[in-house]
């Protein structure tokens, strides 16, 4: 009788843990960039034990954000790379809900800086830090492309994007207050599917940065941080190159399918109720046995 009570108690606690997992998924079902939590069972003989099985890494649907060039979505496995400017800690995220802050840095809503690698065609005499002097450098002619070659289909001529210069750094395209242009020279920006950021320069474009994307061998080995952010760990392995495509003016929706989660939570609630009833029956039988012995 004691074992029956323990099994029922364990089953009830496991059901509550399952409900907690599912509730978190349902709450974040509309949160862009959120990956659903997953769990697994073991030790069925003693009522079951819930174990954290990481996250779902399936692709979320696209949320179009027309007219917002700093919003990005990844198609394929991988992460945007950001850095906390206060702690210098690297954080990875699927959520490309970015904007430029007052200092010209491309940032997340939490204030983390998005990393990108400067490209050769962006080389200036004083780099991006001296934006008032931007425009004095010379650009290679092969770095230009006509951005209006096919405006209806939004296709652009293929050009050499330029070699990387240095390592990934906080991506900065500060706007010159004297003329309202990015880096004092570019009227608007565009981000292509490879993650290259182009600046409109007259009737041409110049490649400026390539957004830093990373992937990991063991995604579930990463440590979750603030829902949509993850940290590298020994279990995840080192950051690897990423071949995911970047879709501009879009965000990735949560990959949680709310209907399935609701159905699962109803089933978990039924299991919990059954376990509680079984526990009550076991207690009652135990009490009757004690009374008979007494």
C-alpha positions as CSV (number, residue, x, y, z in Angstrom):
1,X,0.0,0.0,0.0
2,X,2.9,2.3,0.8
3,X,4.3,1.8,-2.7
4,X,1.0,2.6,-4.3
5,X,0.9,5.9,-2.4
6,X,4.4,6.8,-3.4
7,X,3.7,6.0,-7.1
8,X,0.6,8.1,-7.0
9,X,2.4,11.0,-5.3
10,X,5.3,10.9,-7.9
11,X,2.8,10.8,-10.8
12,X,1.0,13.9,-9.4
13,X,4.3,15.8,-9.0
14,X,5.4,14.8,-12.5
15,X,2.1,16.0,-13.9
16,X,2.5,19.4,-12.2
17,X,6.0,19.7,-13.7
18,X,4.6,18.9,-17.1
19,X,1.9,21.5,-16.7
20,X,4.6,24.1,-15.8
21,X,6.6,23.3,-18.9
22,X,3.4,23.5,-21.1
23,X,2.2,26.7,-19.5
24,X,5.5,28.5,-20.2
25,X,5.1,27.5,-23.9
26,X,1.5,28.7,-24.1
27,X,2.4,32.0,-22.4
28,X,5.2,32.6,-25.0
29,X,3.2,31.3,-28.0
30,X,3.1,34.7,-29.5
31,X,6.6,35.8,-28.5
32,X,8.8,36.3,-31.6
33,X,12.0,34.2,-31.5
34,X,10.8,32.0,-28.7
35,X,11.7,28.3,-28.8
36,X,9.3,25.9,-27.1
37,X,10.6,23.9,-24.1
38,X,10.7,20.1,-24.4
39,X,10.7,17.4,-21.7
40,X,11.0,13.6,-21.4
41,X,9.8,10.9,-19.0
42,X,11.7,8.2,-17.2
43,X,11.2,5.7,-14.4
44,X,7.6,4.9,-15.2
45,X,7.5,2.1,-12.6
46,X,7.6,4.7,-9.8
47,X,5.2,7.2,-11.2
48,X,7.4,8.9,-13.8
49,X,10.1,11.6,-13.6
50,X,10.1,14.7,-15.8
51,X,13.4,15.7,-17.2
52,X,14.3,18.8,-19.1
53,X,14.9,17.8,-22.8
54,X,16.0,21.2,-24.0
55,X,14.2,23.2,-26.7
56,X,12.5,22.7,-30.0
57,X,14.7,24.0,-32.8
58,X,12.2,23.7,-35.6
59,X,11.7,26.7,-37.8
60,X,9.1,29.3,-36.8
61,X,6.8,31.0,-39.3
62,X,7.6,34.4,-40.8
63,X,6.2,37.7,-39.4
64,X,6.5,40.4,-42.1
65,X,7.7,43.8,-41.0
66,X,7.6,45.9,-44.2
67,X,9.5,49.2,-44.0
68,X,11.7,48.1,-41.0
69,X,15.1,47.3,-42.5
70,X,16.7,46.5,-39.2
71,X,14.3,43.6,-38.5
72,X,15.8,40.2,-39.5
73,X,14.7,36.5,-39.5
74,X,17.0,33.5,-39.9
75,X,15.9,30.6,-42.1
76,X,17.9,27.5,-41.0
77,X,19.7,26.6,-37.8
78,X,21.8,29.4,-36.3
79,X,21.9,32.5,-34.2
80,X,22.5,36.2,-34.3
81,X,25.5,37.1,-32.2
82,X,25.2,39.9,-29.6
83,X,27.3,41.3,-26.8
84,X,26.3,42.9,-23.5
85,X,28.1,46.2,-23.6
86,X,28.3,46.3,-19.7
87,X,29.6,42.8,-19.1
88,X,31.1,42.1,-22.5
89,X,29.4,38.7,-22.4
90,X,28.5,37.1,-25.8
91,X,24.8,36.1,-26.1
92,X,23.1,34.3,-29.0
93,X,19.5,34.7,-30.1
94,X,17.1,33.8,-32.9
95,X,15.2,37.0,-32.4
96,X,16.2,39.7,-35.0
97,X,14.1,42.5,-33.5
98,X,16.9,45.1,-33.8
99,X,17.0,48.9,-34.0
100,X,19.7,51.6,-34.0
101,X,20.3,53.3,-30.7
102,X,21.2,57.0,-30.3
103,X,24.9,56.2,-30.8
104,X,24.3,54.4,-34.0
105,X,24.8,50.8,-32.7
106,X,22.5,48.1,-34.0
107,X,21.0,46.8,-30.7
108,X,18.4,44.5,-29.3
109,X,15.4,45.7,-27.2
110,X,17.5,44.8,-24.1
111,X,20.4,47.0,-25.3
112,X,22.7,44.3,-26.4
113,X,24.9,45.2,-29.4
114,X,24.6,43.1,-32.6
115,X,28.0,42.0,-33.9
116,X,29.1,42.3,-37.5
117,X,32.3,42.1,-39.5
118,X,33.4,45.2,-41.4
119,X,34.0,44.6,-45.1
120,X,36.8,45.9,-47.2
121,X,34.6,48.3,-49.2
122,X,33.8,50.0,-45.9
123,X,37.4,50.9,-45.2
124,X,37.7,54.6,-44.4
125,X,40.6,56.7,-43.2
126,X,39.3,56.8,-39.6
127,X,36.8,53.9,-39.7
128,X,33.3,54.1,-38.4
129,X,34.2,55.9,-35.2
130,X,34.9,59.1,-37.1
131,X,31.6,59.4,-38.9
132,X,31.9,63.2,-39.4
133,X,34.9,62.4,-41.6
134,X,33.2,59.6,-43.6
135,X,33.2,60.3,-47.3
136,X,36.9,61.2,-47.6
137,X,37.9,57.6,-48.4
138,X,38.0,56.0,-51.8
139,X,36.0,52.9,-52.8
140,X,36.9,50.3,-55.3
141,X,34.6,50.4,-58.4
142,X,33.8,46.7,-58.2
143,X,32.1,47.3,-54.8
144,X,29.2,49.2,-56.5
145,X,26.0,47.7,-57.8
146,X,22.9,49.3,-59.2
147,X,20.2,48.7,-56.6
148,X,17.4,49.6,-59.0
149,X,18.3,47.0,-61.7
150,X,15.0,45.2,-61.1
151,X,13.0,47.0,-58.4
152,X,9.7,45.1,-59.0
153,X,11.3,41.8,-58.0
154,X,13.8,43.4,-55.6
155,X,16.7,41.7,-57.3
156,X,20.2,43.2,-57.2
157,X,23.2,42.7,-59.3
158,X,25.8,40.3,-57.9
159,X,29.0,42.1,-56.9
160,X,32.1,41.4,-54.7
161,X,31.1,42.1,-51.2
162,X,34.7,42.7,-50.1
163,X,36.9,40.8,-47.8
164,X,36.5,40.8,-44.0
165,X,38.5,43.3,-42.1
166,X,39.4,42.2,-38.6
167,X,37.0,40.4,-36.2
168,X,33.3,40.8,-35.4
169,X,32.6,44.0,-33.6
170,X,29.5,46.0,-32.5
171,X,27.8,47.0,-35.7
172,X,27.7,50.8,-35.9
173,X,26.1,52.9,-38.7
174,X,25.7,56.2,-36.8
175,X,23.7,58.9,-38.6
176,X,25.4,62.2,-39.2
177,X,23.1,64.9,-37.6
178,X,24.3,67.4,-40.2
179,X,22.9,65.6,-43.2
180,X,20.8,62.7,-41.9
181,X,22.8,60.1,-43.7
182,X,24.2,56.8,-42.3
183,X,27.9,57.4,-41.6
184,X,27.4,60.8,-43.2
185,X,27.2,59.2,-46.6
186,X,24.5,56.5,-47.2
187,X,20.9,57.4,-47.7
188,X,19.5,54.0,-46.7
189,X,20.5,50.4,-45.9
190,X,19.6,47.0,-47.2
191,X,20.4,43.6,-45.8
192,X,20.7,40.7,-48.3
193,X,20.1,36.9,-47.6
194,X,23.8,36.3,-46.8
195,X,23.7,38.9,-44.0
196,X,25.6,41.6,-45.9
197,X,24.5,45.2,-45.1
198,X,24.6,47.5,-48.1
199,X,24.5,51.3,-48.0
200,X,22.8,53.2,-50.8
201,X,25.3,55.6,-52.2
202,X,23.8,57.7,-55.0
203,X,22.7,55.2,-57.7
204,X,24.9,52.5,-56.3
205,X,25.4,50.4,-53.2
206,X,28.4,49.7,-51.0
207,X,28.9,46.7,-48.8
208,X,29.5,47.8,-45.2
209,X,29.2,44.9,-42.8
210,X,28.3,41.2,-42.7
211,X,26.1,40.3,-39.7
212,X,27.9,37.7,-37.5
213,X,25.9,34.4,-37.5
214,X,26.9,31.3,-35.5
215,X,25.7,27.7,-35.0
216,X,26.5,25.0,-32.5
217,X,27.0,21.2,-32.7
218,X,24.8,20.6,-29.6
219,X,22.1,23.2,-29.5
220,X,20.5,21.7,-26.3
221,X,23.8,22.1,-24.6
222,X,23.5,25.9,-24.6
223,X,22.4,27.7,-21.5
224,X,19.1,29.6,-21.8
225,X,19.3,33.2,-20.7
226,X,16.2,35.5,-20.6
227,X,13.9,33.3,-22.8
228,X,15.2,34.2,-26.2
229,X,18.9,34.4,-25.4
230,X,21.4,31.6,-25.1
231,X,25.0,31.2,-23.8
232,X,27.8,29.0,-25.1
233,X,28.8,26.1,-22.7
234,X,31.2,23.2,-22.7
235,X,28.3,21.0,-23.6
236,X,27.3,23.1,-26.7
237,X,30.8,23.1,-28.0
238,X,32.5,26.1,-29.7
239,X,30.7,28.5,-32.0
240,X,30.7,27.3,-35.6
241,X,30.1,29.0,-38.9
242,X,26.5,29.3,-39.9
243,X,24.8,29.0,-43.3
244,X,21.4,30.2,-42.3
245,X,19.7,32.7,-44.7
246,X,18.8,36.2,-43.4
247,X,15.4,37.5,-44.4
248,X,15.2,41.3,-44.1
249,X,12.1,43.2,-42.9
250,X,10.8,40.0,-41.1
251,X,10.8,38.4,-37.7
252,X,10.6,34.7,-36.7
253,X,7.4,33.8,-34.8
254,X,7.5,31.5,-31.8
255,X,7.8,27.8,-33.0
256,X,5.2,26.8,-30.4
257,X,2.0,25.3,-31.8
258,X,-0.4,26.5,-29.2
259,X,-3.2,24.0,-30.0
260,X,-1.0,21.0,-29.4
261,X,0.3,22.6,-26.2
262,X,-3.3,23.1,-24.9
263,X,-4.2,19.6,-25.8
264,X,-1.2,18.3,-23.9
265,X,-1.9,20.4,-20.8
266,X,-5.5,19.1,-20.7
267,X,-4.1,15.5,-20.8
268,X,-1.6,16.4,-18.0
269,X,-4.4,17.9,-15.9
270,X,-6.4,14.6,-16.3
271,X,-3.3,12.6,-15.3
272,X,-2.9,14.8,-12.2
273,X,-6.5,14.3,-11.2
274,X,-6.2,10.6,-11.6
275,X,-3.0,10.5,-9.6
276,X,-4.6,12.5,-6.7
277,X,-7.6,10.1,-6.7
278,X,-5.3,7.1,-6.6
279,X,-3.3,8.7,-3.7
280,X,-6.6,9.1,-1.8
281,X,-7.6,5.5,-2.4
282,X,-4.2,4.3,-1.3
283,X,-4.4,6.3,1.9
284,X,-7.9,5.1,2.6
285,X,-6.9,1.4,2.1
286,X,-3.8,1.9,4.3
287,X,-6.0,3.4,7.1
288,X,-8.4,0.5,6.9
289,X,-5.6,-2.0,7.1
290,X,-4.2,-0.2,10.2
291,X,-7.6,-0.3,11.8
292,X,-8.0,-4.1,11.1
293,X,-4.6,-4.8,12.6
294,X,-5.4,-2.7,15.6
